[in-house]
């Protein structure tokens, strides 16, 4: 697990499970996330700023 994904996983631990990186390019990285409440899979887009 890379450092950014590890930090995002920690930051959103109570709300989402981050499964994997879907893609990266340009100015953003997109991760697949699952909500602990309400169900469903959604994307989480991270821009170039530090988390």
Secondary structure as UniProt FT lines:
FT   HELIX           3..11
FT   TURN            12..15
FT   STRAND          16..25
FT   TURN            26..27
FT   STRAND          28..35
FT   STRAND          41..47
//
